[in-house]
Amino acid sequence: EAAVAPYLGLLPEPVIALLVTGVAACVVRFLERNTVGPLAAAAVLVSLALTSHPAGVVSLAPLLVAAGALFAWARRGPAIASTLVPATGALLVLLATLGSDVTQRRSDFLLTRSYSDTGRDEIARYAFLATEPPVRRVAVALILLAALAFLLRRRREPAGLLDFPAPVALVGALLLVATPSKWVWHFGTLVAIGAVAVAA
């Protein structure tokens, strides 16, 4: 806790972790009920995460894991799906451009790129992890172990929603490859969903 506390007020990862957990909860609710309400809430949370920080791409993981169920639902109700998708796109554009313009967004992009010391070198993220406090290393190790345990489990019959968090953590870790900067604390976006995956 002492290692993480100084960063809570400075870094957006705790907020992104909360949004990712909210998206996962909405997707679980959707899988249970097959209603549009949880998807609409997930769309708002994903839009907030994607526009607040590059590591917000992790919020797409629950939707990607449930993609099969989402496509099946969209085929059954094309009118609702064809309304939800453009509305989400409009919200995303609104949040991305709110209080800004193209020049400001380009400046933000160049600034992020210039301060990204490691460029696209994903290995550097793991190399930096070795120098981080033990709390962060243990958290990342638990997330990866939960995903590995899911992939290598002996029991192959489906366990329903217990099988949901570990793939979300794994897909989220893979989505971090797309972030422009390779800071170790971006793994903080997966802490909450990783805790659920370990418990499951």
C-alpha positions in Angstrom: 0.0 0.0 0.0 2.9 2.4 0.8 4.3 1.8 -2.6 1.1 2.6 -4.4 -0.2 5.4 -2.2 2.0 8.2 -3.6 0.7 7.5 -7.2 -3.0 7.4 -6.5 -3.4 11.1 -6.7 -1.1 11.5 -9.8 -1.9 8.6 -12.1 -5.2 7.8 -13.9 -4.8 4.0 -13.6 -7.0 3.6 -10.5 -9.8 5.4 -12.2 -9.3 3.3 -15.4 -9.3 0.2 -13.2 -12.6 1.3 -11.8 -14.0 1.9 -15.3 -12.7 -1.5 -16.5 -14.4 -3.2 -13.6 -17.6 -1.4 -14.3 -17.5 -2.5 -18.0 -16.9 -6.1 -16.8 -19.8 -5.9 -14.4 -22.1 -4.5 -17.2 -21.0 -7.3 -19.5 -21.7 -10.0 -16.8 -25.1 -8.4 -16.3 -25.7 -8.5 -20.1 -24.7 -12.2 -20.2 -27.2 -13.0 -17.4 -30.1 -11.0 -18.7 -29.6 -10.3 -22.5 -30.9 -6.7 -22.1 -29.7 -3.5 -23.6 -29.4 -1.5 -20.4 -26.0 -3.0 -19.3 -24.6 -2.5 -22.8 -25.6 1.1 -22.8 -23.9 1.6 -19.5 -20.8 -0.3 -20.7 -20.7 2.0 -23.8 -20.6 5.1 -21.6 -17.8 3.6 -19.4 -15.7 2.5 -22.4 -16.0 6.0 -23.9 -14.9 7.6 -20.7 -11.9 5.2 -20.4 -10.8 5.5 -24.0 -10.8 9.3 -23.9 -9.2 9.7 -20.5 -5.9 7.8 -21.1 -4.2 5.5 -23.7 -4.3 2.7 -21.2 -8.1 2.9 -21.3 -8.0 0.6 -24.3 -8.1 -2.2 -21.6 -11.8 -1.4 -21.1 -12.5 -3.1 -24.4 -11.3 -6.5 -23.0 -14.7 -7.5 -21.4 -16.5 -6.7 -24.7 -14.0 -8.7 -26.8 -14.2 -11.7 -24.5 -18.1 -11.6 -24.8 -18.0 -10.8 -28.6 -19.8 -14.1 -29.5 -22.7 -13.4 -27.2 -22.8 -9.7 -28.4 -23.0 -10.7 -32.1 -25.7 -13.2 -31.4 -27.7 -10.6 -29.5 -27.2 -8.0 -32.3 -28.5 -10.5 -34.9 -31.7 -11.0 -32.8 -32.2 -7.3 -32.3 -30.6 -5.4 -35.2 -32.6 -2.2 -34.6 -31.4 -1.7 -31.0 -27.8 -2.6 -32.0 -27.8 -0.2 -35.0 -28.9 2.5 -32.6 -26.5 1.7 -29.8 -23.3 1.6 -32.0 -23.7 5.1 -33.6 -24.7 6.6 -30.3 -21.6 5.2 -28.7 -19.5 6.5 -31.5 -21.1 10.0 -31.2 -20.4 10.0 -27.4 -16.8 8.9 -28.0 -16.3 11.8 -30.5 -17.9 14.2 -28.2 -15.7 13.3 -25.2 -12.6 13.2 -27.4 -13.2 16.7 -28.7 -14.8 18.4 -25.7 -12.9 21.5 -24.8 -10.3 20.8 -27.6 -9.6 21.0 -31.3 -7.5 19.1 -33.8 -4.5 21.2 -33.1 -4.7 20.5 -29.3 -5.2 16.7 -29.9 -2.2 16.6 -32.3 -0.1 18.5 -29.6 -1.2 15.9 -27.0 -0.3 13.1 -29.3 3.2 14.5 -30.0 3.8 15.2 -26.3 2.8 11.6 -25.4 5.1 10.3 -28.1 8.0 12.5 -27.1 7.8 11.5 -23.5 7.5 7.8 -24.3 11.1 6.8 -23.7 10.7 3.2 -24.8 8.7 3.8 -28.0 7.0 0.6 -29.0 9.4 -1.7 -27.1 7.0 -3.9 -25.1 9.9 -5.8 -23.5 11.0 -2.6 -21.7 7.7 -2.6 -19.8 8.6 -6.0 -18.2 12.3 -5.0 -17.8 11.2 -1.9 -15.8 8.9 -4.1 -13.7 12.0 -5.8 -12.1 12.9 -2.4 -10.6 9.4 -1.6 -9.2 8.2 -2.1 -5.6 7.2 -5.7 -4.7 3.5 -4.7 -4.5 3.4 -4.0 -8.3 5.4 -7.1 -9.2 3.1 -9.3 -7.1 0.0 -7.8 -8.7 1.2 -8.3 -12.2 2.4 -11.9 -11.4 -1.0 -12.7 -9.9 -2.8 -11.4 -13.0 -0.6 -13.4 -15.3 -0.9 -16.5 -13.1 -4.7 -16.3 -13.1 -4.7 -16.1 -16.9 -2.2 -19.0 -17.1 -4.2 -21.1 -14.7 -7.3 -20.6 -16.8 -5.5 -21.6 -20.0 -3.9 -24.7 -18.4 -6.7 -25.9 -16.2 -7.5 -29.6 -16.3 -11.3 -29.2 -16.0 -12.4 -28.4 -19.5 -16.2 -28.2 -19.0 -17.4 -24.6 -18.9 -17.9 -23.0 -15.5 -20.2 -20.3 -16.6 -19.3 -16.8 -15.5 -16.4 -18.1 -13.4 -14.6 -18.5 -16.7 -15.1 -14.8 -17.6 -12.6 -12.8 -15.5 -9.4 -14.6 -16.4 -9.8 -14.2 -20.2 -10.6 -10.5 -19.6 -7.4 -10.1 -17.7 -5.4 -11.9 -20.4 -7.0 -9.9 -23.2 -6.5 -6.7 -21.2 -2.8 -7.5 -20.8 -2.5 -8.1 -24.6 -4.3 -4.8 -25.3 -1.7 -2.9 -23.3 0.7 -3.7 -26.2 -1.2 -1.0 -28.1 -0.5 1.8 -25.6 2.0 4.3 -27.0 4.0 4.6 -23.7 5.3 1.5 -21.9 5.1 2.5 -18.3 4.8 -0.3 -15.8 2.0 1.3 -13.8 -0.3 0.8 -16.8 -0.8 -2.7 -15.3 -2.7 -0.9 -12.6 -5.7 -0.8 -14.9 -6.0 -4.5 -14.6 -5.6 -4.8 -10.8 -9.4 -5.0 -10.0 -10.2 -7.5 -12.8 -7.1 -9.4 -11.9 -8.3 -9.7 -8.3 -11.6 -11.1 -9.5 -9.8 -13.5 -11.8 -7.6 -14.8 -9.0 -10.7 -15.3 -6.8 -12.6 -17.1 -9.6 
